[in-house]
Amino acid sequence: MQIYKNQKDLTVALENLAATDKTLAAAFDKYGTPPLRKRVGGFSGMAQILISQQVSTAAASTIYARFENAIGEVTAQNLLAMDEAALAGCGLSRPKQRYLRLLAEAVMDGTLDFKKLDRLDDQSIYDTLLAQTGIGPWSAECYLLFCLRRADLFPAGDLALQHGVRLMYGLADKPSAEALADFATRWQPYRGAAARLLWV
């Protein structure tokens, strides 16, 4: 499994992509190497991704800032100590409160061990996360991409990526998640680099 350890690794991946894809090459020439957008892993990283589901980037940042201020250290134990009113006060919907509690419970009872999980291959991590209530393909892929910096992940269900590909490649319509996943196979094994460039 390949990991982007730093900006240099990402630059090398984008150079390889640019050599075979003229459209991405033009974007790379214009924008350069985008940031890795690294996040911490484990419970806190997954909690941040869950909070970001189905809301704008600005809204997610606001809600997470409130959540972080309320909880202190973002741990499973501290999450379970928060009551519904405290979580609602952060702007968390009831479904997201439930997903966070289930995630925290899985960590506390050992069902989900992030230290062991993070050492597995991409598919094993993806499958394990997907088995957790509240974690869908987008969340699992974002965990692999940003928290673990795995190199060949592409969250095809992401609306910004779908719009980015439509605009960059002059498509008539926004591709579906399935169509974009198929489209992105051309960028293997550097799909994570392509995604970062498309997000610029």
VOPAGU-2260 file (C-alpha; in pm, 1 decimal, decimal comma):
REM VOPAGU-2260
SITE   aa  ch    i         X         Y         Z
SITE  MET   A    0       0,0       0,0       0,0
SITE  GLN   A    1     129,3     344,3     -89,1
SITE  ILE   A    2     101,1     640,6     147,5
SITE  TYR   A    3     156,5    1009,1      78,6
SITE  LYS   A    4     394,3    1101,7     359,2
SITE  ASN   A    5     452,8    1458,5     247,1
SITE  GLN   A    6     403,0    1714,9     -29,1
SITE  LYS   A    7     693,0    1570,9    -228,6
SITE  ASP   A    8     518,0    1232,3    -253,9
SITE  LEU   A    9     204,0    1407,7    -376,3
SITE  THR   A   10     400,2    1610,7    -630,5
SITE  VAL   A   11     561,5    1296,5    -773,3
SITE  ALA   A   12     218,8    1132,7    -806,2
SITE  LEU   A   13      79,1    1438,3    -985,9
SITE  GLU   A   14     377,7    1446,2   -1220,3
SITE  ASN   A   15     307,0    1084,9   -1312,7
SITE  LEU   A   16     -58,8    1167,2   -1372,0
SITE  ALA   A   17      27,1    1473,7   -1579,3
SITE  ALA   A   18     242,1    1258,5   -1807,3
SITE  THR   A   19     -62,8    1055,9   -1913,7
SITE  ASP   A   20    -358,8    1295,9   -1873,5
SITE  LYS   A   21    -339,9    1630,3   -2057,4
SITE  THR   A   22    -640,5    1772,2   -1875,5
SITE  LEU   A   23    -495,2    1703,2   -1532,1
SITE  ALA   A   24    -158,2    1825,8   -1657,4
SITE  ALA   A   25    -310,8    2164,4   -1741,4
SITE  ALA   A   26    -469,3    2185,4   -1395,8
SITE  PHE   A   27    -140,0    2087,4   -1232,3
SITE  ASP   A   28      43,5    2357,8   -1428,4
SITE  LYS   A   29    -213,7    2614,3   -1316,3
SITE  TYR   A   30    -258,0    2522,6    -949,8
SITE  GLY   A   31      56,0    2331,9    -855,4
SITE  THR   A   32      59,6    2072,9    -578,4
SITE  PRO   A   33    -246,4    2104,9    -352,1
SITE  PRO   A   34    -216,5    2055,2      24,5
SITE  LEU   A   35    -233,3    1703,0     165,2
SITE  ARG   A   36    -511,9    1814,9     400,9
SITE  LYS   A   37    -387,9    1573,6     665,6
SITE  ARG   A   38    -613,6    1484,9     957,9
SITE  VAL   A   39    -552,1    1285,9    1271,1
SITE  GLY   A   40    -680,2     930,1    1261,1
SITE  GLY   A   41    -857,9     713,5    1512,4
SITE  PHE   A   42   -1180,2     805,5    1685,4
SITE  SER   A   43   -1131,0    1181,2    1658,5
SITE  GLY   A   44   -1059,3    1167,9    1285,9
SITE  MET   A   45   -1357,9     947,5    1213,9
SITE  ALA   A   46   -1579,6    1165,7    1435,6
SITE  GLN   A   47   -1482,7    1473,0    1234,6
SITE  ILE   A   48   -1569,4    1296,2     910,5
SITE  LEU   A   49   -1906,5    1183,3    1047,4
SITE  ILE   A   50   -1985,4    1539,1    1149,9
SITE  SER   A   51   -1893,0    1656,8     797,7
SITE  GLN   A   52   -2136,3    1421,0     625,5
SITE  GLN   A   53   -2397,9    1587,8     404,8
SITE  VAL   A   54   -2323,5    1945,3     513,1
SITE  SER   A   55   -2117,1    2221,6     354,7
SITE  THR   A   56   -1751,7    2262,3     442,8
SITE  ALA   A   57   -1829,2    2587,8     626,2
SITE  ALA   A   58   -2111,0    2431,8     827,2
SITE  ALA   A   59   -1897,4    2128,6     913,0
SITE  SER   A   60   -1615,6    2352,0    1037,7
SITE  THR   A   61   -1854,0    2551,2    1257,8
SITE  ILE   A   62   -2021,3    2244,3    1404,7
SITE  TYR   A   63   -1693,1    2065,2    1466,4
SITE  ALA   A   64   -1544,4    2371,7    1637,1
SITE  ARG   A   65   -1843,2    2382,3    1874,6
SITE  PHE   A   66   -1817,5    2008,4    1930,7
SITE  GLU   A   67   -1445,2    2024,8    2002,8
SITE  ASN   A   68   -1498,1    2313,4    2244,5
SITE  ALA   A   69   -1771,4    2123,0    2426,6
SITE  ILE   A   70   -1601,9    1784,3    2447,2
SITE  GLY   A   71   -1244,4    1893,6    2516,1
SITE  GLU   A   72   -1026,1    1604,6    2404,5
SITE  VAL   A   73   -1211,7    1417,3    2131,0
SITE  THR   A   74   -1217,8    1064,4    2272,3
SITE  ALA   A   75   -1479,0     790,4    2279,0
SITE  GLN   A   76   -1501,1     812,5    2656,3
SITE  ASN   A   77   -1562,2    1187,3    2654,3
SITE  LEU   A   78   -1824,3    1152,2    2381,3
SITE  LEU   A   79   -2021,7     901,4    2582,8
SITE  ALA   A   80   -2013,0    1137,4    2879,6
SITE  MET   A   81   -2195,1    1408,2    2680,4
SITE  ASP   A   82   -2573,0    1416,1    2696,8
SITE  GLU   A   83   -2813,4    1477,6    2410,6
SITE  ALA   A   84   -2859,5    1845,4    2496,2
SITE  ALA   A   85   -2486,0    1909,2    2486,0
SITE  LEU   A   86   -2448,5    1738,7    2149,5
SITE  ALA   A   87   -2754,5    1913,5    2007,6
SITE  GLY   A   88   -2608,5    2243,3    2125,9
SITE  CYS   A   89   -2312,7    2183,5    1897,5
SITE  GLY   A   90   -2548,6    2161,2    1601,8
SITE  LEU   A   91   -2551,0    1783,8    1571,7
SITE  SER   A   92   -2865,4    1619,5    1440,2
SITE  ARG   A   93   -3011,9    1320,2    1621,7
SITE  PRO   A   94   -2888,7    1074,3    1355,9
SITE  LYS   A   95   -2533,7    1209,9    1385,4
SITE  GLN   A   96   -2551,5    1195,1    1763,6
SITE  ARG   A   97   -2651,2     829,4    1731,8
SITE  TYR   A   98   -2371,9     752,3    1485,4
SITE  LEU   A   99   -2112,8     915,5    1711,8
SITE  ARG   A  100   -2238,4     723,2    2015,0
SITE  LEU   A  101   -2232,2     393,9    1826,3
SITE  LEU   A  102   -1879,5     469,6    1705,6
SITE  ALA   A  103   -1769,8     554,9    2060,2
SITE  GLU   A  104   -1929,1     238,4    2198,1
SITE  ALA   A  105   -1755,3      26,2    1934,7
SITE  VAL   A  106   -1421,6     180,3    2031,9
SITE  MET   A  107   -1483,4     138,0    2405,0
SITE  ASP   A  108   -1589,1    -226,7    2381,2
SITE  GLY   A  109   -1304,2    -314,1    2145,3
SITE  THR   A  110   -1522,4    -391,2    1844,3
SITE  LEU   A  111   -1339,4    -119,8    1654,6
SITE  ASP   A  112    -967,0     -91,6    1728,3
SITE  PHE   A  113    -825,7     190,0    1520,0
SITE  LYS   A  114    -462,1     109,7    1604,3
SITE  LYS   A  115    -502,5    -236,2    1454,6
SITE  LEU   A  116    -734,6    -118,8    1179,6
SITE  ASP   A  117    -495,9     145,8    1050,2
SITE  ARG   A  118    -229,3    -117,4     974,6
SITE  LEU   A  119    -454,6    -315,6     740,0
SITE  ASP   A  120    -481,5    -289,9     362,2
SITE  ASP   A  121    -721,2     -39,7     204,9
SITE  GLN   A  122   -1000,3    -286,0     130,1
SITE  SER   A  123    -996,9    -438,8     478,9
SITE  ILE   A  124   -1017,3     -95,2     641,2
SITE  TYR   A  125   -1294,0       9,7     403,6
SITE  ASP   A  126   -1499,2    -304,0     472,1
SITE  THR   A  127   -1454,6    -276,4     849,8
SITE  LEU   A  128   -1560,5      88,4     857,7
SITE  LEU   A  129   -1857,5      23,7     630,1
SITE  ALA   A  130   -1987,6    -235,3     878,3
SITE  GLN   A  131   -2022,6      43,2    1137,1
SITE  THR   A  132   -2365,7     212,4    1144,9
SITE  GLY   A  133   -2346,6     565,0    1008,6
SITE  ILE   A  134   -2029,8     514,6     805,8
SITE  GLY   A  135   -2093,5     499,1     433,7
SITE  PRO   A  136   -1857,9     476,9     134,7
SITE  TRP   A  137   -1775,6     850,5     133,7
SITE  SER   A  138   -1682,4     853,2     502,6
SITE  ALA   A  139   -1473,2     536,6     480,6
SITE  GLU   A  140   -1290,1     664,5     172,8
SITE  CYS   A  141   -1224,9    1004,3     331,4
SITE  TYR   A  142   -1081,2     834,0     639,8
SITE  LEU   A  143    -840,4     637,3     422,4
SITE  LEU   A  144    -756,2     941,0     210,0
SITE  PHE   A  145    -708,2    1211,0     473,4
SITE  CYS   A  146    -645,5    1036,1     805,0
SITE  LEU   A  147    -424,4     757,3     670,8
SITE  ARG   A  148    -309,3     936,7     352,5
SITE  ARG   A  149    -352,9     622,5     141,0
SITE  ALA   A  150    -258,6     700,9    -217,9
SITE  ASP   A  151    -521,5     530,1    -431,9
SITE  LEU   A  152    -855,6     639,5    -284,2
SITE  PHE   A  153   -1118,6     837,7    -472,6
SITE  PRO   A  154   -1450,0     929,1    -300,8
SITE  ALA   A  155   -1661,8     913,9    -615,1
SITE  GLY   A  156   -1977,5    1001,1    -421,3
SITE  ASP   A  157   -1839,0    1345,1    -335,7
SITE  LEU   A  158   -2044,3    1616,5    -507,4
SITE  ALA   A  159   -1748,4    1852,6    -541,4
SITE  LEU   A  160   -1548,3    1585,2    -724,9
SITE  GLN   A  161   -1842,5    1507,9    -950,9
SITE  HIS   A  162   -1881,9    1876,0   -1041,4
SITE  GLY   A  163   -1505,5    1915,3   -1075,8
SITE  VAL   A  164   -1479,7    1633,5   -1328,0
SITE  ARG   A  165   -1781,8    1764,9   -1521,2
SITE  LEU   A  166   -1625,2    2109,9   -1552,5
SITE  MET   A  167   -1265,7    2001,6   -1610,9
SITE  TYR   A  168   -1348,8    1740,6   -1873,1
SITE  GLY   A  169   -1638,7    1926,6   -2035,1
SITE  LEU   A  170   -1901,9    1663,5   -1959,9
SITE  ALA   A  171   -2265,0    1745,4   -2037,8
SITE  ASP   A  172   -2387,1    1630,7   -1696,1
SITE  LYS   A  173   -2251,4    1564,3   -1350,6
SITE  PRO   A  174   -2146,3    1198,2   -1340,2
SITE  SER   A  175   -2306,6     962,5   -1091,7
SITE  ALA   A  176   -2092,3     808,7    -818,5
SITE  GLU   A  177   -2078,3     483,5   -1015,2
SITE  ALA   A  178   -1983,9     657,1   -1341,2
SITE  LEU   A  179   -1718,4     867,4   -1168,4
SITE  ALA   A  180   -1567,4     562,6    -994,8
SITE  ASP   A  181   -1533,7     400,7   -1336,3
SITE  PHE   A  182   -1392,9     723,9   -1485,5
SITE  ALA   A  183   -1134,9     748,4   -1206,1
SITE  THR   A  184    -983,0     406,7   -1279,3
SITE  ARG   A  185    -767,2     581,7   -1541,5
SITE  TRP   A  186    -578,6     749,3   -1253,8
SITE  GLN   A  187    -482,2     433,5   -1065,6
SITE  PRO   A  188    -263,4     403,0    -860,5
SITE  TYR   A  189    -273,9     780,4    -799,9
SITE  ARG   A  190    -644,9     842,8    -755,2
SITE  GLY   A  191    -587,2    1020,0    -424,1
SITE  ALA   A  192    -363,8    1274,5    -598,4
SITE  ALA   A  193    -622,0    1328,7    -871,8
SITE  ALA   A  194    -892,4    1386,2    -610,8
SITE  ARG   A  195    -684,7    1647,8    -430,0
SITE  LEU   A  196    -618,2    1833,2    -755,6
SITE  LEU   A  197    -985,7    1827,5    -849,7
SITE  TRP   A  198   -1078,7    1972,5    -510,1
SITE  VAL   A  199    -860,1    2281,5    -565,5
